[in-house]
Amino acid sequence: MADLSYTKASEAGATLVALKIMGRMMPGRDRLLGISTIIAFIAIWEIVYRLGLMPVWAFPSPWKVVLAFQELIANGKLLSNTAASVGRQITGVLLAALVGIPAGLALGASLTARAAFLPLCRLLYPIPGIAWIPLSILWFGVGFKSTVFVIFFSGVWSIMFNTMTGVQTLSEQYTDVARVYLASRSLYTWRILIPGSLPYIITGMRLTYGVGWRVIVGAEMISSITGLGFLIDDARWQLRPDIMITGMITIAMIGWVSENWFFDWVERRTIEQWGMKTV
């Protein structure tokens, strides 16, 4: 009985901590609605487990997932694999931005560039990133480079096409003023094209970031021996669905923090601060 009471108390404590963290992210009524939905989801999850509607070996209880978190944090596997995935993700997204933003600016500003390169881009764009994994392994070997390449190739299109759209929708009055005052190409790019297209660029970055996480899991399952994708796949072979769900929740938490803190902060420091929401 004492062990059962301790388990219930620990579970309640873990739930309260999680609710406090989520409470800081959403103010007022939105916070209450969000927390209520998550509580309902966990309750349904627990009911399905207790009723035995799914096989126990494939469907762990919420508490078993909490214990798996504790296990992976204690042995250091969660931190090391998360660090590996985040490093690949950031590298791939940054490379996609370094290529995609200039390419999108060029395609949006130049009819010649669109005529020359847009057909090729539209041919390559539909190819899913996971289809490039076998070739990336042949080119770069198993590990960091092949995974980063797949993230880059999958994400560059969102940034490029969104940036191109931003340039094309830029009001002609800005370009006309630049021509009248004989603005240099660099001044026109840095003072008109980029600020005017910034909402679209940030949207492209958000999409690329999300696509990167979807691709990285599949890439790490095939072409890596570290990372959250590898952790999830390795748990499958061990019949440890609690660890698999732990890896999935970790990815969701990283995405939540990035969306609600990092990208929102970037928007506040750029679009909102510069008053460029409605260019």
C-alpha positions in Angstrom: 0.0 0.0 0.0 2.8 2.4 0.8 4.4 1.8 -2.6 1.1 2.4 -4.3 0.6 5.7 -2.4 4.1 6.8 -3.3 3.5 6.0 -7.0 0.3 8.0 -7.0 1.9 10.9 -5.2 4.8 10.9 -7.7 2.4 10.8 -10.6 0.4 13.6 -9.3 3.6 15.7 -8.6 4.8 15.1 -12.2 1.4 16.1 -13.6 1.4 19.4 -11.5 4.9 20.3 -12.7 3.9 19.7 -16.4 0.8 21.8 -15.9 2.8 24.7 -14.4 5.2 24.6 -17.3 2.4 24.7 -19.9 0.6 27.4 -17.9 3.5 29.8 -18.4 3.2 29.4 -22.1 -0.5 30.3 -22.6 -2.2 33.2 -20.9 -5.8 33.4 -19.6 -8.6 31.5 -21.2 -6.4 30.0 -23.9 -4.2 28.5 -21.1 -7.3 26.9 -19.5 -8.5 25.4 -22.8 -5.1 24.1 -23.7 -4.5 22.5 -20.3 -8.1 21.0 -20.3 -7.6 19.4 -23.7 -4.2 17.9 -22.7 -5.7 16.5 -19.4 -8.6 15.0 -21.4 -6.2 13.4 -23.8 -4.1 11.8 -21.0 -7.3 10.6 -19.3 -8.5 8.9 -22.5 -5.0 7.4 -22.9 -5.2 6.0 -19.4 -8.7 4.6 -19.9 -7.8 2.8 -23.1 -4.8 1.3 -21.3 -6.9 0.2 -18.2 -9.6 -1.3 -20.4 -7.1 -3.3 -22.3 -8.3 -2.1 -25.7 -4.7 -2.2 -27.0 -2.1 -4.9 -26.3 -0.1 -4.0 -23.1 3.2 -4.8 -24.7 2.5 -2.2 -27.5 0.5 0.4 -25.5 2.1 1.7 -22.3 0.3 3.8 -19.6 1.1 7.5 -19.2 2.9 6.6 -15.9 5.2 4.1 -17.6 6.2 6.9 -20.1 7.0 9.1 -17.1 9.2 6.3 -15.7 10.9 5.9 -19.1 11.7 9.7 -19.1 13.3 9.3 -15.7 15.2 6.2 -16.9 16.6 7.9 -20.0 17.5 11.1 -18.1 19.3 9.1 -15.5 21.4 7.1 -17.9 22.1 10.1 -20.1 20.6 8.6 -23.3 17.9 11.2 -23.7 20.3 14.2 -23.4 22.9 12.7 -25.8 20.4 11.7 -28.4 18.5 14.9 -28.2 21.7 16.9 -28.6 22.6 14.9 -31.7 19.2 15.5 -33.3 19.1 19.2 -32.4 22.6 19.7 -33.8 21.7 18.1 -37.1 18.4 19.9 -37.3 19.9 23.4 -36.7 22.7 22.8 -39.2 20.3 21.6 -41.9 17.8 24.4 -41.4 20.6 27.0 -41.4 22.0 25.6 -44.6 18.6 25.6 -46.1 18.2 29.3 -45.2 21.6 30.2 -46.5 20.6 28.8 -49.9 16.9 29.2 -49.9 16.6 32.9 -49.0 19.1 34.2 -51.7 17.6 31.9 -54.2 14.0 33.0 -53.4 15.0 36.7 -53.6 16.6 36.0 -57.1 13.6 34.1 -58.4 11.2 36.6 -57.1 13.0 39.6 -58.5 14.1 38.3 -61.9 11.8 36.9 -64.7 14.9 35.4 -66.3 15.9 33.5 -63.2 12.3 32.1 -62.8 12.2 31.1 -66.5 15.6 29.3 -66.2 15.4 27.6 -62.8 11.7 27.4 -61.7 10.9 24.3 -63.9 13.9 22.4 -62.4 12.9 23.4 -58.9 9.3 22.2 -59.5 10.6 18.9 -60.7 12.8 18.3 -57.7 10.4 19.7 -55.1 7.9 16.8 -55.0 10.6 14.2 -54.3 10.3 13.4 -50.5 13.3 13.8 -48.4 13.3 10.2 -47.2 13.8 9.1 -50.8 17.2 10.8 -50.8 18.5 8.8 -47.8 20.0 5.9 -49.7 21.9 8.3 -52.1 23.0 10.5 -49.2 24.5 7.5 -47.5 26.4 6.6 -50.6 27.6 10.2 -51.0 28.3 11.1 -47.3 28.3 7.9 -45.4 26.3 7.0 -42.3 26.0 9.8 -39.8 25.9 13.5 -39.5 26.5 14.6 -43.1 23.9 12.4 -44.7 21.2 13.3 -42.2 22.0 17.1 -42.5 21.8 16.8 -46.3 18.4 15.2 -46.2 17.1 17.9 -43.8 18.6 20.6 -46.1 17.2 19.2 -49.3 13.7 18.7 -47.7 13.6 22.2 -46.2 15.1 24.5 -48.7 12.0 24.5 -50.9 9.7 26.0 -48.2 12.1 28.9 -47.6 12.8 29.5 -51.3 9.2 29.5 -52.5 7.9 31.6 -49.6 10.7 34.1 -50.1 9.9 34.2 -53.8 6.2 34.8 -53.1 7.1 37.6 -50.7 9.2 39.4 -53.3 6.4 39.0 -55.9 3.7 40.4 -53.6 5.8 43.4 -52.6 4.0 46.6 -53.5 5.3 48.2 -56.7 5.5 51.6 -55.1 8.6 50.5 -53.2 10.3 49.3 -56.4 9.2 52.5 -58.2 10.7 54.7 -55.5 14.0 52.8 -55.6 14.2 53.3 -59.4 13.4 57.0 -59.2 16.1 57.6 -56.6 18.6 55.3 -58.5 19.1 53.1 -55.5 21.9 50.6 -55.8 21.2 46.9 -56.0 22.6 46.2 -52.6 20.5 49.1 -51.0 17.4 47.9 -52.8 18.0 44.3 -51.6 18.7 45.2 -47.9 16.2 48.0 -47.5 13.3 46.9 -49.6 13.4 43.3 -50.8 14.4 41.6 -47.5 12.3 43.7 -45.1 9.3 43.6 -47.4 9.6 39.8 -47.7 10.4 39.1 -44.1 7.0 37.8 -43.1 7.2 35.2 -45.9 10.8 34.4 -45.0 9.9 33.7 -41.4 6.9 31.6 -42.5 9.3 29.6 -44.7 11.7 29.1 -41.8 8.8 27.8 -39.6 7.8 25.4 -42.3 11.4 24.3 -42.9 11.9 23.7 -39.2 8.8 21.5 -39.0 9.7 19.6 -42.1 13.2 19.0 -40.7 11.9 17.2 -37.7 9.6 15.1 -39.8 12.5 14.1 -42.0 15.2 13.7 -39.3 13.4 10.9 -37.5 13.3 8.8 -40.7 16.8 9.6 -41.6 18.2 8.7 -38.2 16.4 5.4 -38.2 18.2 4.5 -41.4 21.5 6.4 -41.5 22.6 7.1 -37.9 23.4 5.4 -34.7 22.5 8.4 -32.5 19.6 10.8 -32.3 16.0 10.7 -31.3 15.1 8.8 -34.5 17.6 6.1 -33.6 16.4 6.0 -30.0 12.8 5.5 -31.2 13.8 2.8 -33.7 16.1 1.0 -31.2 13.2 1.0 -28.7 11.1 -0.8 -31.3 13.5 -3.7 -31.4 13.5 -3.9 -27.6 9.6 -3.8 -27.5 9.8 -0.7 -25.4 6.9 1.5 -26.6 7.3 3.6 -23.5 10.7 4.7 -24.7 9.4 5.2 -28.2 6.7 7.6 -26.9 9.3 9.3 -24.7 11.3 10.1 -27.9 8.1 11.4 -29.7 7.1 13.6 -26.7 10.7 15.0 -26.6 10.4 16.0 -30.2 7.0 17.6 -29.6 8.3 19.5 -26.6 11.3 20.9 -28.6 8.9 21.9 -31.4 6.6 23.6 -28.9 9.4 25.6 -27.3 10.8 26.6 -30.7 7.4 27.8 -32.0 6.2 29.6 -28.8 9.5 31.1 -27.8 12.1 31.3 -30.6 10.0 32.1 -33.7 7.6 34.4 -31.8 10.7 36.2 -30.4 12.1 36.6 -33.9 8.8 38.0 -35.2 8.7 40.5 -32.3 12.2 41.7 -33.0 11.7 42.0 -36.7 8.2 42.1 -38.3 6.4 43.7 -35.3 9.2 46.0 -34.4 9.7 47.3 -37.9 6.0 47.6 -38.6 6.3 45.3 -41.6 3.2 43.1 -41.0 1.3 44.6 -43.8 3.7 45.6 -46.4 
